[in-house]
Amino acid sequence: MSIVDPKAAVIRLPDAEVLQGPANTGRLLLDSSSTGGALSAVRMTLAEGANGAVPHRHTTASELFFLVDGSLQVLAGEDVLTLEAGDLAVVPPNMDHAFAAAPGAPADLLIVVTPGIERFDYFRLLARLQKGEASLEELLESQERFDNHFVDSPTWTKARA
């Protein structure tokens, strides 16, 4: 009988890849390949009222949102929740969800997707799209690969109006 001594997955904030957008900053912390498939983690900073993610769902993964600072609106099914610093929400598989900084407030949050899939290329694709270096078609074609399926949510549209 052998005992496996697994290594802890660690990333230091200064070593994280940074993706800078006009109203958000993403720090790619740990992807699935670094955690033995357990999870993927990203830290996201949103400017006041900035959108984070449009309505979507994952078919196999839960998504955890931990608000480090600020105020965050989260779509969870047909509910729009407002999280404050220290709050945590978990959206299960197949539940429509989205997130954005609450109106008039910034948001600093940790996002964890579990079980993990390689998601960093998805965030890189979004950054390229914002810069005009990728197309919407390319994003739509990636939905299966990244288990990120876009949906329409009148509830979210109304809340963000």
C-alpha positions as CSV (number, residue, x, y, z in Angstrom):
1,M,0.0,0.0,0.0
2,S,1.4,3.4,-1.0
3,I,0.4,6.7,0.3
4,V,0.2,9.5,-2.2
5,D,1.5,12.9,-1.1
6,P,-0.3,15.4,-3.3
7,K,1.0,18.9,-3.8
8,A,-1.0,21.9,-2.8
9,A,-2.0,24.1,-5.8
10,V,-0.8,27.6,-5.0
11,I,-0.7,30.8,-7.1
12,R,0.6,34.1,-5.7
13,L,-1.4,37.1,-6.8
14,P,1.6,38.8,-8.5
15,D,2.1,35.7,-10.5
16,A,-1.5,35.5,-11.8
17,E,-2.1,36.3,-15.5
18,V,-4.0,39.6,-15.7
19,L,-6.7,40.3,-18.3
20,Q,-7.5,44.0,-18.4
21,G,-10.8,45.2,-19.9
22,P,-12.3,48.7,-20.1
23,A,-14.4,48.2,-16.9
24,N,-13.0,45.0,-15.4
25,T,-9.8,43.2,-14.5
26,G,-9.6,39.4,-14.4
27,R,-6.8,37.6,-12.6
28,L,-6.5,34.0,-13.7
29,L,-5.6,32.1,-10.5
30,L,-5.8,28.3,-10.9
31,D,-7.2,26.3,-13.8
32,S,-8.4,22.8,-13.8
33,S,-5.0,21.4,-14.9
34,S,-3.5,22.9,-11.8
35,T,-6.0,21.4,-9.4
36,G,-6.3,17.9,-10.6
37,G,-9.7,18.8,-12.2
38,A,-11.2,19.9,-8.9
39,L,-11.9,23.5,-9.8
40,S,-11.0,26.7,-11.7
41,A,-10.6,30.0,-9.9
42,V,-10.6,33.6,-11.1
43,R,-10.5,36.9,-9.2
44,M,-12.6,39.6,-11.0
45,T,-12.7,43.3,-10.2
46,L,-15.5,45.3,-11.8
47,A,-15.9,49.1,-12.0
48,E,-19.0,50.7,-10.6
49,G,-22.1,49.1,-12.2
50,A,-20.0,47.2,-14.7
51,N,-21.3,44.0,-16.2
52,G,-19.4,40.8,-15.4
53,A,-21.1,38.0,-17.3
54,V,-24.2,37.9,-19.4
55,P,-26.9,35.3,-18.6
56,H,-25.6,31.7,-19.2
57,R,-25.6,28.3,-17.6
58,H,-23.2,25.4,-17.1
59,T,-24.5,21.9,-17.6
60,T,-21.9,20.1,-15.4
61,A,-20.4,22.7,-13.1
62,S,-21.4,24.8,-10.1
63,E,-20.2,28.4,-9.9
64,L,-19.3,30.0,-6.6
65,F,-19.2,33.8,-6.1
66,F,-17.5,35.1,-3.0
67,L,-17.6,38.9,-2.7
68,V,-14.4,40.3,-1.3
69,D,-15.5,43.9,-1.4
70,G,-18.2,46.1,-3.0
71,S,-21.7,45.1,-4.0
72,L,-22.6,42.6,-6.7
73,Q,-25.9,41.7,-8.4
74,V,-26.2,38.0,-9.3
75,L,-28.9,36.4,-11.4
76,A,-29.7,32.9,-9.9
77,G,-32.6,31.4,-11.9
78,E,-35.4,33.9,-11.8
79,D,-34.0,35.7,-8.7
80,V,-31.6,38.7,-8.7
81,L,-29.6,38.7,-5.5
82,T,-27.5,41.6,-4.2
83,L,-24.3,40.4,-2.4
84,E,-22.3,42.6,-0.1
85,A,-18.7,42.1,1.1
86,G,-18.3,38.7,2.7
87,D,-21.4,37.2,1.1
88,L,-21.1,33.9,-0.8
89,A,-23.5,32.4,-3.4
90,V,-23.3,29.1,-5.3
91,V,-25.2,28.5,-8.5
92,P,-25.8,24.8,-9.3
93,P,-25.5,23.2,-12.7
94,N,-28.2,24.1,-15.2
95,M,-29.3,27.3,-13.4
96,D,-29.3,30.4,-15.5
97,H,-27.0,33.0,-13.9
98,A,-25.2,36.3,-14.6
99,F,-23.3,38.8,-12.5
100,A,-22.5,42.5,-12.5
101,A,-21.3,45.2,-10.0
102,A,-24.4,46.7,-8.4
103,P,-25.3,50.2,-9.7
104,G,-23.1,52.8,-8.1
105,A,-20.7,50.3,-6.6
106,P,-17.6,48.4,-7.7
107,A,-17.1,44.7,-7.0
108,D,-14.1,42.6,-6.2
109,L,-15.0,38.9,-6.3
110,L,-13.6,35.4,-6.3
111,I,-15.2,33.0,-8.8
112,V,-14.8,29.3,-8.5
113,V,-16.1,26.7,-11.0
114,T,-16.3,23.1,-9.8
115,P,-15.6,20.5,-11.0
116,G,-13.0,22.3,-12.9
117,I,-12.6,22.5,-16.7
118,E,-10.0,24.4,-18.6
119,R,-11.6,27.9,-18.5
120,F,-8.7,30.2,-18.8
121,D,-8.8,30.1,-22.6
122,Y,-12.5,31.2,-22.3
123,F,-11.5,34.3,-20.4
124,R,-8.7,34.9,-22.9
125,L,-11.2,34.6,-25.7
126,L,-13.4,37.2,-24.0
127,A,-10.5,39.6,-23.7
128,R,-9.7,39.2,-27.4
129,L,-13.3,39.8,-28.2
130,Q,-13.3,43.1,-26.2
131,K,-10.2,44.1,-28.2
132,G,-11.8,43.3,-31.6
133,E,-9.3,40.4,-32.1
134,A,-12.0,37.7,-32.0
135,S,-15.5,37.4,-33.3
136,L,-18.9,36.8,-31.7
137,E,-19.1,33.7,-33.9
138,E,-15.9,32.3,-32.3
139,L,-17.4,32.9,-28.8
140,L,-20.7,31.2,-29.7
141,E,-18.8,28.2,-31.2
142,S,-17.0,27.7,-27.9
143,Q,-20.1,27.1,-25.8
144,E,-19.7,23.3,-25.6
145,R,-15.9,23.4,-25.1
146,F,-16.2,25.7,-22.1
147,D,-19.6,24.5,-20.8
148,N,-20.8,28.1,-21.0
149,H,-24.2,28.2,-22.7
150,F,-25.7,31.6,-23.3
151,V,-29.4,32.2,-22.5
152,D,-31.9,35.0,-22.6
153,S,-33.1,36.3,-19.2
154,P,-35.9,39.0,-19.2
155,T,-35.4,39.0,-15.4
156,W,-31.8,40.1,-15.7
157,T,-32.5,42.5,-18.5
158,K,-35.1,44.2,-16.4
159,A,-32.9,44.3,-13.3
160,R,-30.0,45.8,-15.2
161,A,-32.1,48.4,-17.1
